[in-house]
Amino acid sequence: MHSTLAMDRMIFMVTKPPKTPTPPSVPLTKPDDGRGGDAVVLERLPLKTQPPQMYQVVLLNDDYTPMEFVVMVIQEFFNKDMETATQIMLKIHLDGKGICGVFSRDVAATKVDQVTEASRKNGHPLQCVSEPIEL
């Protein structure tokens, strides 16, 4: 008999209609559109993403690395043709440094690592660095 009462109560709880939600305590207001009516204005703000910081990859002159090796490095790692690579090599030789390319930070770091490794393997002290470009 006791279990029947508990069972009836559970059935009542399951079949009981849900309560209606209570309205929010703060009334919702809409801005006045100036024409006597209510208007809702949603303003979409465009997302402005900044372009990535760019870095120039620079080769530095030394008195030991052969010019031919510098030209080969510029061609291989910076995809320059023979004439352009030779012009960059001469700039490095005459001015002490030359820009081989402009890249994002990760790509510039990879280029520096590639040139440094190739120079080390071939026994040359060619130095390669990346410098941020000031805007």
C-alpha positions in Angstrom: 0.0 0.0 0.0 2.8 2.3 0.8 4.5 1.6 -2.6 1.2 2.5 -4.4 1.2 6.0 -2.9 4.8 6.6 -3.9 4.1 5.3 -7.4 1.1 7.7 -7.8 3.2 10.6 -6.6 6.0 9.7 -9.2 3.4 9.5 -12.0 2.0 12.9 -10.9 5.5 14.4 -11.1 6.1 13.0 -14.5 2.8 14.0 -16.0 2.7 17.5 -14.3 2.8 20.3 -17.0 6.0 22.4 -17.0 5.9 25.8 -15.3 5.9 28.8 -17.6 9.1 30.8 -17.4 9.1 34.0 -15.5 9.8 37.2 -17.4 13.2 38.9 -16.9 13.3 41.3 -14.0 14.8 44.1 -16.1 12.5 45.3 -18.9 14.0 45.2 -22.4 14.2 48.6 -24.0 14.8 49.5 -27.6 16.4 52.7 -28.7 14.1 55.4 -30.2 14.5 55.7 -33.9 13.4 59.3 -34.0 10.2 58.5 -35.9 8.1 57.6 -33.0 8.7 53.8 -33.4 11.0 51.4 -31.8 14.0 50.2 -33.7 16.7 47.7 -33.0 20.1 48.5 -34.6 22.8 45.9 -34.7 26.1 47.3 -35.7 28.6 44.9 -37.2 32.2 45.9 -36.4 34.6 44.6 -39.0 37.5 42.5 -37.6 40.8 44.1 -38.6 43.6 41.6 -38.4 47.0 43.0 -38.5 49.4 41.6 -41.1 52.2 39.6 -39.7 55.5 41.3 -38.8 57.9 40.9 -41.7 61.6 40.1 -41.4 64.4 40.6 -43.9 66.9 37.9 -44.3 70.4 39.4 -44.6 73.7 37.7 -45.5 76.8 39.3 -43.9 80.2 39.6 -45.7 83.3 37.8 -44.5 86.8 37.4 -45.9 86.7 33.7 -46.2 83.5 32.5 -48.0 83.9 32.2 -51.7 81.7 34.4 -53.9 80.5 31.3 -55.9 79.3 29.7 -52.7 77.3 32.8 -51.7 75.7 32.9 -55.2 74.8 29.2 -54.9 73.2 29.8 -51.4 71.2 32.7 -52.7 70.0 30.7 -55.7 69.2 27.6 -53.7 67.5 29.0 -50.6 66.0 32.2 -51.9 65.0 31.0 -55.4 66.9 33.8 -57.3 68.2 33.5 -60.8 72.0 33.6 -61.5 72.0 37.4 -62.4 70.0 38.4 -59.3 72.0 36.2 -57.0 75.2 37.7 -58.4 74.0 41.2 -57.9 73.0 40.4 -54.2 76.4 38.8 -53.7 78.2 41.9 -55.0 76.1 44.1 -52.7 77.2 41.8 -49.8 80.8 42.1 -50.9 80.8 45.9 -51.3 78.4 47.0 -48.6 79.1 44.4 -46.0 75.6 42.9 -46.1 72.8 42.3 -48.5 69.0 41.5 -48.3 68.1 38.1 -49.8 64.4 38.2 -49.1 61.5 39.4 -46.9 59.4 36.8 -45.0 57.2 36.2 -42.0 59.1 35.4 -38.8 58.8 31.6 -39.1 59.9 31.5 -42.7 62.8 33.9 -42.1 64.0 31.8 -39.2 63.8 28.7 -41.4 65.9 30.4 -44.1 68.5 31.5 -41.6 68.7 27.9 -40.3 69.1 26.5 -43.8 71.9 28.9 -44.8 73.7 28.4 -41.5 73.5 24.6 -41.8 74.7 24.7 -45.5 77.6 27.0 -44.5 78.6 24.8 -41.6 78.5 21.6 -43.8 80.7 23.3 -46.4 83.2 24.7 -43.9 82.4 28.4 -44.5 81.8 31.1 -41.9 78.9 32.8 -43.9 76.6 34.4 -41.5 72.9 34.9 -42.1 70.5 36.8 -39.8 66.9 38.0 -39.9 66.0 41.6 -38.9 62.5 42.9 -38.3 61.3 45.5 -40.9 60.3 48.8 -39.3 57.1 50.2 -40.7 
